[in-house]
């Protein structure tokens, strides 16, 4: 935890630094000692500060003015006021500005240490929450569960502090009967793949794990990093299959790198051919009216369909069509329409170049999230999980794309 001390009294600055040094917490580090408001602002901009200990009365800019300016740039910085009794009213004002705590002069060492430990716990919780939201953004981008414009990706990159540079994606598939590897930073990998730090790690479905790490600009160094990453994974997790996505320097290309890694994991194995859909008609044992309704659904399922429209196409009253359809097929017409849409979606998911949100729109769902909910209810897994399963572990071809 990086701590900045700002106070115009040298004795107070040295005293606070000494308390921190003698605290026994080796991960607490004083990154600056500022003697006035301007130097405090300069140090806060220059260093990565987690906690600011600041006096209110200082020459130049007051502590409150410094806090106000810092809050514009870093609303999450933990700020602790160092205050004398005469300035207590100012401390109350500072608390309204989102100050974490205040410490009265003369400074008490136990109070300082207790305050810093509480600040550290809150900072750790905030960091975990931030990391979780950042990883959710990356996972949504990776699996293409939502449409992200170039502007939205750029905004997400800034908001979640994603680094710039070159990056590599490594896909690791464990055997189906193997226990899932631990991807925690305090796990066996220790947050690193050889010499490369892990930027993000995701456990997906069917033994598939994805790692992201920096790729050096020098090709020889990049190759060495890949070898080190592969060796670290094999040494830690044993018999696994590994494939790399292409190096990318734009987070918008993350899904491309993921698809490339999946293709390489799959190798030349065939994805499986689809059986043609049977045409509705007398061979199905349906009447001409129900056959016409089924035919109309199959031709127009990609847009919003209402019972009234389908019944007009079959030249009957909606109520009569509903009863006849239920009698002949054993299911409601709306249920048949949903099943057919999900079946078509399953077909499209076999092509890894198809994005989930595009498939949702193609089969008549305006909301990709609702499509995902319906798909999971019908199939028992999310669209992304289904795509991974059929791509990496193809099953015998069944009759998909129609009622099941």
Sine and cosine of phi, psi and omega as CSV:
sin_phi,cos_phi,sin_psi,cos_psi,sin_omega,cos_omega
0.00,0.00,0.83,-0.55,-0.04,-1.00
-1.00,-0.01,0.78,-0.63,-0.10,-1.00
-0.85,-0.53,0.74,-0.67,0.09,-1.00
-0.93,-0.36,0.75,-0.66,0.01,-1.00
-0.94,-0.35,0.79,-0.61,0.01,-1.00
-0.77,-0.64,0.93,-0.36,0.01,-1.00
-0.37,-0.93,0.63,-0.78,-0.04,-1.00
-0.99,0.15,-0.10,0.99,0.03,-1.00
-0.99,-0.12,0.91,-0.42,0.00,-1.00
-0.83,0.56,-0.60,0.80,-0.03,-1.00
-0.89,0.45,-0.64,0.77,0.01,-1.00
-0.93,0.37,-0.68,0.73,0.01,-1.00
-0.86,0.51,-0.75,0.66,-0.02,-1.00
-0.91,0.42,-0.62,0.79,-0.01,-1.00
-0.90,0.43,-0.70,0.71,0.03,-1.00
-0.90,0.44,-0.68,0.73,0.01,-1.00
-0.88,0.47,-0.63,0.78,0.02,-1.00
-0.92,0.40,-0.65,0.76,0.05,-1.00
-0.86,0.51,-0.70,0.71,-0.01,-1.00
-0.91,0.41,-0.66,0.75,-0.02,-1.00
-0.91,0.41,-0.60,0.80,-0.05,-1.00
-1.00,0.03,0.02,1.00,-0.08,-1.00
-0.93,0.37,-0.39,0.92,-0.05,-1.00
1.00,0.03,-0.07,1.00,0.05,-1.00
-1.00,0.01,0.99,-0.16,-0.10,-1.00
-0.92,0.39,-0.34,0.94,-0.02,-1.00
-1.00,0.01,0.07,1.00,0.16,-0.99
-1.00,0.00,0.78,-0.63,-0.07,-1.00
-0.70,-0.71,0.79,-0.61,0.10,-0.99
-0.99,0.13,0.90,-0.43,-0.08,-1.00
-0.99,-0.16,-0.04,1.00,0.02,-1.00
-0.08,-1.00,0.53,-0.85,0.10,-0.99
-0.83,-0.55,0.94,-0.33,-0.07,-1.00
-0.97,-0.26,0.70,-0.72,-0.07,-1.00
-0.99,-0.15,-0.14,0.99,0.07,-1.00
-0.43,-0.90,0.02,-1.00,-0.08,-1.00
-0.90,0.43,-0.66,0.75,-0.03,-1.00
-0.91,0.42,-0.68,0.73,0.02,-1.00
-0.92,0.38,-0.49,0.87,0.07,-1.00
-0.92,0.40,-0.69,0.72,0.05,-1.00
-0.88,0.48,-0.68,0.73,-0.01,-1.00
-0.89,0.46,-0.70,0.71,0.00,-1.00
-0.92,0.40,-0.62,0.79,0.01,-1.00
-0.90,0.43,-0.57,0.82,0.03,-1.00
-0.97,0.24,-0.51,0.86,-0.09,-1.00
-1.00,0.10,-0.62,0.79,-0.09,-1.00
-0.98,-0.21,0.34,-0.94,0.13,-0.99
-1.00,0.02,0.99,-0.14,-0.15,-0.99
-0.98,-0.18,0.78,-0.63,0.10,-1.00
-1.00,-0.08,-0.64,0.76,-0.04,-1.00
-0.74,-0.68,0.73,-0.69,0.08,-1.00
-0.92,-0.40,0.85,-0.52,0.14,-0.99
-0.98,-0.18,0.90,-0.43,-0.17,-0.99
-0.68,-0.74,0.66,-0.75,0.10,-1.00
-0.99,0.16,0.39,-0.92,0.03,-1.00
-1.00,0.07,-0.74,0.67,-0.06,-1.00
-1.00,0.00,0.97,-0.26,0.05,-1.00
-0.65,-0.76,0.44,-0.90,0.03,-1.00
-0.93,0.38,0.42,-0.91,-0.04,-1.00
0.97,0.22,-0.89,-0.45,0.06,-1.00
-0.99,0.14,0.69,-0.72,0.08,-1.00
-0.96,0.26,0.23,-0.97,0.04,-1.00
-0.87,0.50,-0.61,0.79,0.01,-1.00
-0.91,0.41,-0.62,0.79,0.03,-1.00
-0.92,0.39,-0.63,0.77,0.05,-1.00
-0.89,0.46,-0.72,0.70,-0.01,-1.00
-0.87,0.50,-0.69,0.72,-0.01,-1.00
-0.87,0.50,-0.67,0.74,0.00,-1.00
-0.94,0.33,-0.65,0.76,0.00,-1.00
-0.90,0.43,-0.62,0.78,-0.02,-1.00
-0.87,0.49,-0.49,0.87,0.02,-1.00
-0.92,0.39,-0.57,0.82,-0.06,-1.00
-0.99,-0.10,-0.55,0.83,-0.08,-1.00
-0.65,-0.76,0.99,0.15,-0.05,-1.00
-0.92,0.39,-0.24,0.97,-0.07,-1.00
-0.99,-0.14,-0.09,1.00,-0.01,-1.00
-0.88,0.48,0.69,-0.72,0.05,-1.00
-0.99,0.14,0.85,-0.53,-0.07,-1.00
-0.86,-0.51,0.76,-0.65,0.01,-1.00
-0.86,-0.51,0.79,-0.61,0.00,-1.00
-0.99,0.11,0.68,-0.74,0.19,-0.98
-0.96,-0.28,0.91,-0.41,-0.19,-0.98
-0.71,-0.70,0.57,-0.82,0.18,-0.98
-1.00,0.04,0.26,-0.97,-0.02,-1.00
-0.85,0.52,-0.59,0.81,-0.06,-1.00
-0.93,0.37,-0.30,0.95,-0.06,-1.00
-0.96,-0.28,0.32,0.95,-0.09,-1.00
-0.88,0.48,-0.59,0.81,0.03,-1.00
-0.88,0.47,-0.60,0.80,0.05,-1.00
-0.91,0.41,-0.61,0.80,0.02,-1.00
-0.89,0.45,-0.62,0.78,0.06,-1.00
-0.88,0.48,-0.65,0.76,0.05,-1.00
-0.89,0.46,-0.65,0.76,0.00,-1.00
-0.90,0.44,-0.59,0.81,0.02,-1.00
-0.88,0.48,-0.56,0.83,0.05,-1.00
-0.94,0.35,-0.27,0.96,0.02,-1.00
-1.00,-0.02,0.17,0.98,0.05,-1.00
1.00,-0.01,0.43,0.90,0.03,-1.00
-0.95,0.30,0.62,-0.78,-0.04,-1.00
-0.95,0.31,-0.70,0.71,-0.03,-1.00
-0.23,-0.97,0.14,-0.99,0.13,-0.99
-0.72,-0.70,0.50,-0.87,0.00,-1.00
-0.85,-0.53,0.81,-0.59,-0.03,-1.00
-0.99,0.15,0.61,-0.79,0.14,-0.99
-0.99,0.12,0.57,-0.82,-0.01,1.00
-0.94,0.35,0.56,-0.83,-0.13,-0.99
-0.93,0.36,0.72,-0.70,0.07,-1.00
-0.97,-0.23,0.82,-0.57,-0.10,-1.00
-0.87,0.49,-0.68,0.73,-0.02,-1.00
-0.89,0.46,-0.63,0.78,0.03,-1.00
-0.91,0.42,-0.66,0.75,0.01,-1.00
-0.88,0.48,-0.75,0.66,-0.05,-1.00
-0.90,0.43,-0.68,0.73,0.02,-1.00
-0.88,0.48,-0.68,0.73,0.00,-1.00
-0.89,0.45,-0.69,0.72,-0.02,-1.00
-0.92,0.39,-0.60,0.80,0.02,-1.00
-0.93,0.38,-0.62,0.78,0.07,-1.00
-0.92,0.39,-0.63,0.78,0.03,-1.00
-0.90,0.44,-0.62,0.78,0.00,-1.00
-0.91,0.42,-0.65,0.76,0.01,-1.00
-0.90,0.45,-0.68,0.74,0.01,-1.00
-0.93,0.37,-0.64,0.77,0.02,-1.00
-0.89,0.45,-0.62,0.78,0.02,-1.00
-0.91,0.42,-0.67,0.74,0.03,-1.00
-0.90,0.43,-0.65,0.76,0.03,-1.00
-0.91,0.42,-0.63,0.78,0.02,-1.00
-0.90,0.43,-0.68,0.74,0.01,-1.00
-0.89,0.45,-0.66,0.76,0.02,-1.00
-0.90,0.43,-0.69,0.73,0.01,-1.00
-0.89,0.46,-0.71,0.71,0.00,-1.00
-0.89,0.46,-0.61,0.79,0.03,-1.00
-0.90,0.44,-0.68,0.73,0.02,-1.00
-0.93,0.37,-0.61,0.79,0.05,-1.00
-0.89,0.45,-0.70,0.71,0.00,-1.00
-0.91,0.41,-0.57,0.82,0.06,-1.00
-0.89,0.45,-0.67,0.74,0.05,-1.00
-0.87,0.49,-0.71,0.70,0.00,-1.00
-0.90,0.43,-0.65,0.76,-0.02,-1.00
-0.93,0.37,-0.66,0.75,0.07,-1.00
-0.88,0.48,-0.63,0.77,0.02,-1.00
-0.93,0.38,-0.68,0.73,-0.02,-1.00
-0.87,0.49,-0.75,0.67,-0.08,-1.00
-1.00,0.04,-0.11,0.99,0.03,-1.00
0.83,0.55,0.67,0.74,0.02,-1.00
-0.97,0.24,-0.31,0.95,0.04,-1.00
-0.71,-0.71,0.49,-0.87,0.06,-1.00
-0.97,0.25,0.84,-0.54,0.06,-1.00
-0.91,-0.41,0.86,-0.51,0.10,-0.99
-0.97,0.26,0.23,-0.97,0.04,-1.00
-0.86,0.51,-0.60,0.80,0.00,-1.00
-0.92,0.38,-0.65,0.76,-0.01,-1.00
-0.92,0.39,-0.62,0.79,0.03,-1.00
-0.91,0.40,-0.68,0.73,0.02,-1.00
-0.89,0.46,-0.66,0.75,0.02,-1.00
-0.91,0.41,-0.67,0.74,0.04,-1.00
-0.91,0.42,-0.60,0.80,0.04,-1.00
-0.87,0.49,-0.69,0.72,0.02,-1.00
-0.94,0.35,-0.71,0.70,-0.09,-1.00
-0.89,0.46,-0.66,0.76,-0.08,-1.00
-0.99,-0.13,0.15,0.99,0.13,-0.99
0.90,0.43,0.57,0.82,0.02,-1.00
-0.94,0.35,0.70,-0.72,-0.05,-1.00
-0.95,0.30,0.32,-0.95,0.13,-0.99
-0.99,-0.17,0.30,-0.95,-0.01,-1.00
0.74,-0.68,-0.42,-0.91,0.02,-1.00
-0.94,-0.35,0.61,-0.79,-0.09,-1.00
-0.67,-0.74,0.44,-0.90,0.03,-1.00
-0.84,-0.55,0.64,-0.77,0.13,-0.99
-0.95,-0.30,0.76,-0.65,0.06,-1.00
-0.87,-0.50,0.82,-0.58,0.05,-1.00
-0.98,-0.19,0.74,-0.67,-0.04,-1.00
-0.80,-0.59,0.85,-0.53,0.02,-1.00
-0.93,-0.37,0.86,-0.51,0.03,-1.00
-1.00,0.03,0.41,-0.91,0.10,-0.99
-0.85,0.53,0.48,-0.87,-0.08,-1.00
-0.86,0.51,-0.54,0.84,-0.06,-1.00
-1.00,-0.07,0.08,1.00,-0.02,-1.00
-1.00,0.10,0.58,-0.82,0.07,-1.00
-0.91,0.41,0.57,-0.82,-0.03,-1.00
-0.90,0.44,0.70,-0.71,0.01,-1.00
-0.94,0.35,0.49,-0.87,0.05,-1.00
-0.99,0.16,0.81,-0.59,0.01,-1.00
-0.97,-0.25,0.12,0.99,-0.01,-1.00
-0.91,0.42,0.51,-0.86,0.00,-1.00
-0.90,0.44,-0.45,0.89,0.05,-1.00
-1.00,-0.10,0.26,0.97,0.03,-1.00
-0.99,0.12,-0.23,-0.97,-0.10,-1.00
-0.89,0.45,-0.46,0.89,0.02,-1.00
-0.98,0.20,-0.34,0.94,0.03,-1.00
0.90,0.43,0.47,0.88,0.04,-1.00
0.97,0.23,0.20,0.98,-0.03,-1.00
-0.66,-0.75,0.45,-0.89,0.16,-0.99
-0.91,-0.42,1.00,-0.01,-0.14,-0.99
0.92,0.38,-0.84,-0.54,0.01,-1.00
-1.00,0.05,-0.18,0.98,-0.11,-0.99
-1.00,-0.04,0.74,-0.67,0.09,-1.00
-0.95,0.30,0.61,-0.79,0.05,-1.00
-0.98,0.18,0.87,-0.49,0.05,-1.00
-0.98,0.19,-0.61,0.80,0.02,-1.00
-0.33,-0.94,0.48,-0.87,0.04,-1.00
-0.60,-0.80,0.70,-0.72,-0.05,-1.00
-0.75,-0.66,0.71,-0.70,0.17,-0.99
-0.99,-0.15,0.90,-0.44,-0.02,-1.00
-0.99,-0.17,-0.53,-0.85,-0.08,-1.00
-0.99,-0.15,0.36,-0.93,0.14,-0.99
0.84,0.54,0.70,0.71,0.09,-1.00
0.96,0.27,0.20,0.98,-0.04,-1.00
-1.00,-0.07,0.79,-0.61,0.04,-1.00
-0.81,-0.59,0.57,-0.82,-0.05,-1.00
-0.80,-0.59,0.74,-0.67,0.05,-1.00
-0.86,-0.51,0.59,-0.81,0.11,-0.99
-0.86,-0.52,0.72,-0.70,0.03,-1.00
-0.50,-0.87,0.34,-0.94,-0.03,-1.00
-0.92,0.39,0.57,-0.82,0.07,-1.00
-0.91,-0.41,0.88,-0.48,0.01,-1.00
-0.85,0.52,0.47,-0.88,0.01,-1.00
-0.93,0.37,-0.56,0.83,0.03,-1.00
-0.96,0.30,0.80,-0.60,-0.10,-1.00
-0.89,0.46,-0.64,0.77,0.01,-1.00
-0.90,0.43,-0.67,0.74,0.03,-1.00
-0.92,0.39,-0.60,0.80,0.02,-1.00
-0.90,0.43,-0.67,0.75,0.03,-1.00
-0.89,0.45,-0.66,0.75,0.03,-1.00
-0.90,0.44,-0.62,0.79,0.03,-1.00
-0.90,0.43,-0.64,0.77,0.02,-1.00
-0.90,0.43,-0.67,0.74,0.01,-1.00
-0.89,0.45,-0.69,0.72,0.02,-1.00
-0.89,0.45,-0.64,0.77,0.02,-1.00
-0.91,0.43,-0.70,0.71,0.00,-1.00
-0.90,0.44,-0.69,0.72,0.01,-1.00
-0.89,0.46,-0.64,0.77,0.00,-1.00
-0.89,0.45,-0.67,0.75,-0.01,-1.00
-0.93,0.38,-0.71,0.70,-0.02,-1.00
-0.92,0.40,-0.61,0.79,0.01,-1.00
-0.92,0.40,-0.55,0.84,-0.07,-1.00
-1.00,0.04,-0.65,0.76,-0.16,-0.99
-0.93,-0.36,-0.07,1.00,0.09,-1.00
0.98,0.18,-0.68,-0.73,-0.11,-0.99
-0.97,0.26,0.97,-0.23,0.03,-1.00
-0.69,-0.73,0.32,-0.95,0.12,-0.99
-0.98,-0.19,0.70,-0.72,-0.10,-0.99
-0.78,-0.63,0.67,-0.75,0.10,-0.99
-0.57,-0.82,0.51,-0.86,-0.03,-1.00
-0.94,-0.35,0.62,-0.78,0.19,-0.98
-0.99,0.10,0.25,-0.97,0.03,-1.00
-0.91,0.42,0.55,-0.84,0.09,-1.00
-0.88,0.47,0.67,-0.75,0.02,-1.00
-0.72,-0.69,0.47,-0.88,0.01,-1.00
-0.85,-0.53,0.21,0.98,0.01,-1.00
-0.67,-0.74,0.81,-0.58,-0.06,-1.00
-0.88,0.47,-0.32,0.95,0.07,-1.00
-0.91,0.41,-0.34,0.94,-0.02,-1.00
-1.00,-0.05,0.07,1.00,0.02,-1.00
-0.84,0.54,-0.73,0.68,0.02,-1.00
-0.89,0.45,-0.52,0.85,0.06,-1.00
-0.90,0.43,-0.67,0.74,0.02,-1.00
-0.90,0.44,-0.61,0.79,0.02,-1.00
-0.91,0.42,-0.72,0.70,0.01,-1.00
-0.89,0.46,-0.64,0.77,0.01,-1.00
-0.89,0.46,-0.65,0.76,0.02,-1.00
-0.91,0.42,-0.63,0.78,0.03,-1.00
-0.90,0.44,-0.67,0.74,0.04,-1.00
-0.86,0.52,-0.67,0.74,-0.03,-1.00
-0.95,0.31,-0.54,0.84,0.10,-0.99
-0.90,0.44,-0.65,0.76,-0.04,-1.00
-0.95,0.33,-0.52,0.86,-0.05,-1.00
0.93,0.38,-0.66,-0.75,-0.05,-1.00
-0.99,-0.13,0.16,0.99,-0.02,-1.00
-0.89,0.45,0.65,-0.76,-0.02,-1.00
-0.96,0.29,0.61,-0.79,0.00,-1.00
-0.98,0.22,-0.25,0.97,-0.03,-1.00
0.99,-0.16,0.72,-0.69,0.00,-1.00
-1.00,0.04,0.52,-0.85,0.00,-1.00
-1.00,0.02,0.66,-0.75,0.10,-0.99
-0.96,0.27,0.64,-0.77,-0.01,-1.00
-0.91,0.42,0.54,-0.84,0.04,-1.00
-0.95,0.31,0.72,-0.70,0.11,-0.99
-0.94,0.33,0.59,-0.81,0.04,-1.00
-0.99,0.17,0.68,-0.73,0.05,-1.00
-0.93,0.36,0.51,-0.86,0.02,-1.00
0.32,-0.95,-0.43,-0.90,-0.08,-1.00
-0.90,0.43,-0.47,0.88,0.00,-1.00
-0.90,0.44,-0.44,0.90,0.03,-1.00
-1.00,0.08,-0.14,0.99,-0.02,-1.00
0.98,0.19,0.30,0.96,0.00,-1.00
-1.00,-0.10,0.43,-0.90,0.08,-1.00
-0.95,0.31,0.21,-0.98,0.01,-1.00
-0.88,0.47,-0.59,0.81,-0.02,-1.00
-0.92,0.40,-0.76,0.65,-0.01,-1.00
-0.92,0.40,-0.62,0.78,0.04,-1.00
-0.87,0.48,-0.65,0.76,0.03,-1.00
-0.91,0.41,-0.64,0.77,0.03,-1.00
-0.89,0.45,-0.69,0.72,0.02,-1.00
-0.89,0.45,-0.69,0.72,0.01,-1.00
-0.87,0.49,-0.65,0.76,-0.02,-1.00
-0.92,0.39,-0.65,0.76,0.04,-1.00
-0.87,0.49,-0.70,0.72,-0.05,-1.00
-0.93,0.37,-0.43,0.90,0.01,-1.00
-1.00,0.05,-0.38,0.92,-0.14,-0.99
-0.79,-0.62,0.28,0.96,-0.08,-1.00
-0.90,0.44,-0.32,0.95,-0.07,-1.00
-0.97,0.23,0.01,1.00,0.06,-1.00
-0.72,-0.70,0.10,-1.00,-0.01,-1.00
-0.89,0.46,0.77,-0.64,0.01,-1.00
-0.81,-0.59,0.70,-0.72,0.06,-1.00
-0.89,-0.46,0.42,-0.91,-0.01,-1.00
-0.83,0.56,-0.64,0.77,-0.03,-1.00
-0.88,0.48,-0.65,0.76,-0.01,-1.00
-0.92,0.40,-0.69,0.72,-0.01,-1.00
-0.91,0.41,-0.63,0.78,0.00,-1.00
-0.92,0.39,-0.57,0.82,0.07,-1.00
-0.90,0.44,-0.62,0.78,0.02,-1.00
-0.91,0.41,-0.46,0.89,0.02,-1.00
-1.00,-0.09,0.00,1.00,0.07,-1.00
0.88,0.47,0.63,0.78,0.04,-1.00
-0.66,-0.75,0.18,-0.98,0.04,-1.00
-0.96,0.28,0.60,-0.80,-0.02,-1.00
-0.81,0.58,-0.68,0.74,-0.03,-1.00
-0.90,0.44,-0.66,0.75,0.00,-1.00
-0.91,0.41,-0.66,0.75,0.00,-1.00
-0.89,0.46,-0.68,0.74,-0.01,-1.00
-0.86,0.51,-0.72,0.69,-0.03,-1.00
-0.92,0.39,-0.68,0.73,-0.02,-1.00
-0.92,0.40,-0.66,0.75,-0.01,-1.00
-0.89,0.46,-0.70,0.71,0.01,-1.00
-0.90,0.44,-0.64,0.76,-0.04,-1.00
-0.91,0.41,-0.67,0.74,-0.11,-0.99
-1.00,0.09,-0.57,0.82,-0.10,-1.00
-0.98,-0.21,-0.30,0.95,-0.02,-1.00
0.99,0.14,0.15,0.99,0.02,-1.00
-0.58,-0.81,0.35,-0.94,0.06,-1.00
-0.93,0.37,0.45,-0.89,0.00,-1.00
-0.88,0.47,-0.65,0.76,0.01,-1.00
-0.90,0.43,-0.59,0.81,0.04,-1.00
-0.92,0.40,-0.66,0.75,0.05,-1.00
-0.87,0.49,-0.70,0.71,-0.01,-1.00
-0.87,0.50,-0.71,0.70,0.01,-1.00
-0.90,0.44,-0.70,0.71,0.01,-1.00
-0.88,0.48,-0.65,0.76,-0.01,-1.00
-0.91,0.41,-0.67,0.74,0.03,-1.00
-0.88,0.48,-0.69,0.73,0.01,-1.00
-0.92,0.40,-0.62,0.78,0.06,-1.00
-0.88,0.48,-0.68,0.74,0.05,-1.00
-0.91,0.42,-0.61,0.79,0.04,-1.00
-0.89,0.47,-0.63,0.77,0.03,-1.00
-0.89,0.45,-0.61,0.80,0.08,-1.00
-0.88,0.48,-0.75,0.66,-0.06,-1.00
-0.91,0.41,-0.52,0.86,0.00,-1.00
-0.93,0.36,-0.28,0.96,0.06,-1.00
-0.94,0.33,-0.31,0.95,0.09,-1.00
-0.99,-0.11,0.95,-0.32,-0.14,-0.99
-0.92,0.38,-0.24,0.97,0.03,-1.00
-0.98,0.22,-0.25,0.97,0.02,-1.00
-0.98,0.19,0.78,-0.62,0.01,-1.00
-0.99,0.13,0.57,-0.82,-0.08,-1.00
-0.86,0.50,-0.71,0.70,-0.05,-1.00
-0.93,0.37,-0.51,0.86,0.05,-1.00
-0.94,0.33,-0.61,0.79,0.06,-1.00
-0.89,0.45,-0.66,0.75,0.01,-1.00
-0.83,0.56,-0.74,0.67,0.00,-1.00
-0.92,0.38,-0.59,0.81,-0.06,-1.00
-0.91,0.41,-0.46,0.89,-0.03,-1.00
-0.97,-0.23,0.27,0.96,0.17,-0.99
0.99,-0.14,0.23,0.97,0.05,-1.00
-0.97,-0.25,0.85,-0.53,0.03,-1.00
-0.98,0.21,-0.42,0.91,-0.05,-1.00
-0.93,-0.37,0.94,-0.34,-0.01,-1.00
-0.86,0.51,-0.55,0.84,0.00,-1.00
-0.92,0.39,-0.66,0.75,0.04,-1.00
-0.91,0.40,-0.63,0.78,0.08,-1.00
-0.84,0.54,-0.71,0.71,0.01,-1.00
-0.88,0.48,-0.62,0.78,0.02,-1.00
-0.91,0.41,-0.70,0.71,0.01,-1.00
-0.91,0.41,-0.68,0.74,-0.01,-1.00
-0.87,0.50,-0.73,0.69,-0.03,-1.00
-0.90,0.43,-0.60,0.80,0.02,-1.00
-0.90,0.43,-0.63,0.77,-0.04,-1.00
-0.98,0.18,-0.63,0.77,-0.17,-0.98
-0.98,-0.21,-0.40,0.92,0.00,-1.00
1.00,-0.05,0.09,1.00,0.04,-1.00
-0.40,-0.92,0.28,-0.96,-0.01,-1.00
-0.96,0.28,0.31,-0.95,0.06,-1.00
-0.83,0.56,-0.66,0.75,-0.01,-1.00
-0.91,0.42,-0.65,0.76,0.04,-1.00
-0.91,0.42,-0.65,0.76,0.02,-1.00
-0.89,0.45,-0.68,0.73,0.01,-1.00
-0.87,0.50,-0.69,0.72,0.01,-1.00
-0.90,0.45,-0.65,0.76,-0.05,-1.00
-0.91,0.42,-0.77,0.63,-0.08,-1.00
-0.95,0.31,-0.41,0.91,-0.01,-1.00
-0.99,0.17,-0.67,0.74,-0.06,-1.00
-1.00,-0.03,-0.45,0.89,-0.02,-1.00
-0.72,-0.69,0.94,0.34,-0.07,-1.00
-0.87,0.49,0.63,-0.78,0.01,-1.00
-0.94,-0.33,0.26,-0.97,0.07,-1.00
-0.83,0.56,0.62,-0.78,-0.07,-1.00
-0.94,0.35,0.75,-0.66,0.08,-1.00
-0.91,-0.41,-0.21,-0.98,-0.01,-1.00
-1.00,-0.06,1.00,0.02,0.00,-1.00
-0.97,-0.26,0.35,-0.94,-0.01,-1.00
1.00,-0.06,0.00,1.00,0.03,-1.00
-0.63,-0.78,-0.07,-1.00,-0.01,-1.00
-0.91,0.42,0.63,-0.78,-0.02,-1.00
-0.83,-0.56,0.00,0.00,0.00,0.00
